[in-house]
Amino acid sequence: MRSVKMSKIERNIKTNRQNVNAQIQETHNKYPRIRRSRPRDFDERNALTQITKASIERAKRDGKMKMIGKQKMYYDPTE
C-alpha cells in the first residue's frame, strides 16, 4: 500500500477544485433536476406523514435519535 502525505492531498484538492466545480456546474446545467409536476393529494400526504412519524418514533425507541435541545435532535444511524 502506498502512503501519501496529507499536504499533498490538500494541494491536489486546491489545484483541481476550480475545474471540478466547473464540471459539476456544467453537468448540472445540462441535466437539471426533474421536479415533481403534480401536487400530492390529501391521502398521499397523510400516508407519508404517518410513515415518517412511525420511523421517527422507531428511531427514538431504539435509541438512535436523541433530543439535544427543545427543538434539536441528534440522529445516530450507527447504534
C-alpha beads as a LAMMPS data file, in Angstrom:
LAMMPS data file: protein, C-alpha beads

79 atoms
78 bonds

1 atom types
1 bond types

-500.0 500.0 xlo xhi
-500.0 500.0 ylo yhi
-500.0 500.0 zlo zhi

Masses

1 110.0

Atoms # bond

1 1 1 0.000 0.000 0.000
2 1 1 1.402 3.379 -0.879
3 1 1 1.377 6.268 1.558
4 1 1 0.512 9.835 0.724
5 1 1 1.093 12.904 2.811
6 1 1 -1.908 14.980 3.808
7 1 1 -0.251 18.135 2.454
8 1 1 -0.030 16.534 -0.993
9 1 1 -3.735 15.643 -0.871
10 1 1 -4.669 19.172 0.207
11 1 1 -2.508 20.658 -2.569
12 1 1 -4.160 18.364 -5.111
13 1 1 -7.607 19.426 -3.935
14 1 1 -6.639 23.087 -4.058
15 1 1 -5.346 22.867 -7.622
16 1 1 -8.251 20.825 -9.005
17 1 1 -11.179 22.341 -7.092
18 1 1 -11.989 25.059 -9.630
19 1 1 -12.012 22.654 -12.599
20 1 1 -14.074 20.039 -10.774
21 1 1 -16.624 22.604 -9.617
22 1 1 -16.912 23.898 -13.191
23 1 1 -17.530 20.359 -14.481
24 1 1 -20.178 19.746 -11.834
25 1 1 -21.895 23.035 -12.634
26 1 1 -21.819 22.320 -16.367
27 1 1 -23.336 18.867 -15.876
28 1 1 -25.971 20.293 -13.567
29 1 1 -26.925 22.927 -16.135
30 1 1 -27.205 20.341 -18.930
31 1 1 -29.417 17.987 -16.927
32 1 1 -31.429 19.975 -14.410
33 1 1 -33.255 18.216 -11.616
34 1 1 -36.636 16.890 -12.639
35 1 1 -39.204 18.421 -10.373
36 1 1 -42.393 16.791 -9.298
37 1 1 -45.130 18.013 -11.630
38 1 1 -48.239 17.069 -9.699
39 1 1 -49.152 18.057 -6.154
40 1 1 -49.701 15.262 -3.654
41 1 1 -53.293 14.555 -2.792
42 1 1 -54.619 14.542 0.770
43 1 1 -54.436 10.759 1.271
44 1 1 -50.891 10.566 -0.073
45 1 1 -49.772 13.360 2.264
46 1 1 -51.383 11.629 5.242
47 1 1 -49.771 8.287 4.372
48 1 1 -46.308 9.853 4.037
49 1 1 -46.791 11.731 7.311
50 1 1 -47.730 8.524 9.134
51 1 1 -44.763 6.655 7.666
52 1 1 -42.384 9.439 8.683
53 1 1 -43.786 9.716 12.201
54 1 1 -43.552 5.945 12.650
55 1 1 -39.905 5.857 11.533
56 1 1 -39.040 8.749 13.872
57 1 1 -40.772 7.032 16.807
58 1 1 -38.942 3.782 15.997
59 1 1 -35.596 5.603 15.937
60 1 1 -36.390 7.265 19.283
61 1 1 -37.480 3.941 20.781
62 1 1 -34.325 2.188 19.532
63 1 1 -32.146 4.977 20.935
64 1 1 -30.892 6.165 17.556
65 1 1 -32.470 9.598 17.887
66 1 1 -31.830 11.780 20.909
67 1 1 -33.239 15.150 21.864
68 1 1 -30.339 17.546 22.482
69 1 1 -32.455 20.644 22.922
70 1 1 -36.018 21.828 22.884
71 1 1 -36.217 21.669 19.071
72 1 1 -32.969 19.916 18.161
73 1 1 -32.472 16.197 17.610
74 1 1 -29.394 14.088 17.031
75 1 1 -29.727 11.002 14.832
76 1 1 -27.019 8.379 15.060
77 1 1 -27.589 5.619 12.488
78 1 1 -24.594 3.580 13.729
79 1 1 -26.129 2.474 17.029

Bonds

1 1 1 2
2 1 2 3
3 1 3 4
4 1 4 5
5 1 5 6
6 1 6 7
7 1 7 8
8 1 8 9
9 1 9 10
10 1 10 11
11 1 11 12
12 1 12 13
13 1 13 14
14 1 14 15
15 1 15 16
16 1 16 17
17 1 17 18
18 1 18 19
19 1 19 20
20 1 20 21
21 1 21 22
22 1 22 23
23 1 23 24
24 1 24 25
25 1 25 26
26 1 26 27
27 1 27 28
28 1 28 29
29 1 29 30
30 1 30 31
31 1 31 32
32 1 32 33
33 1 33 34
34 1 34 35
35 1 35 36
36 1 36 37
37 1 37 38
38 1 38 39
39 1 39 40
40 1 40 41
41 1 41 42
42 1 42 43
43 1 43 44
44 1 44 45
45 1 45 46
46 1 46 47
47 1 47 48
48 1 48 49
49 1 49 50
50 1 50 51
51 1 51 52
52 1 52 53
53 1 53 54
54 1 54 55
55 1 55 56
56 1 56 57
57 1 57 58
58 1 58 59
59 1 59 60
60 1 60 61
61 1 61 62
62 1 62 63
63 1 63 64
64 1 64 65
65 1 65 66
66 1 66 67
67 1 67 68
68 1 68 69
69 1 69 70
70 1 70 71
71 1 71 72
72 1 72 73
73 1 73 74
74 1 74 75
75 1 75 76
76 1 76 77
77 1 77 78
78 1 78 79
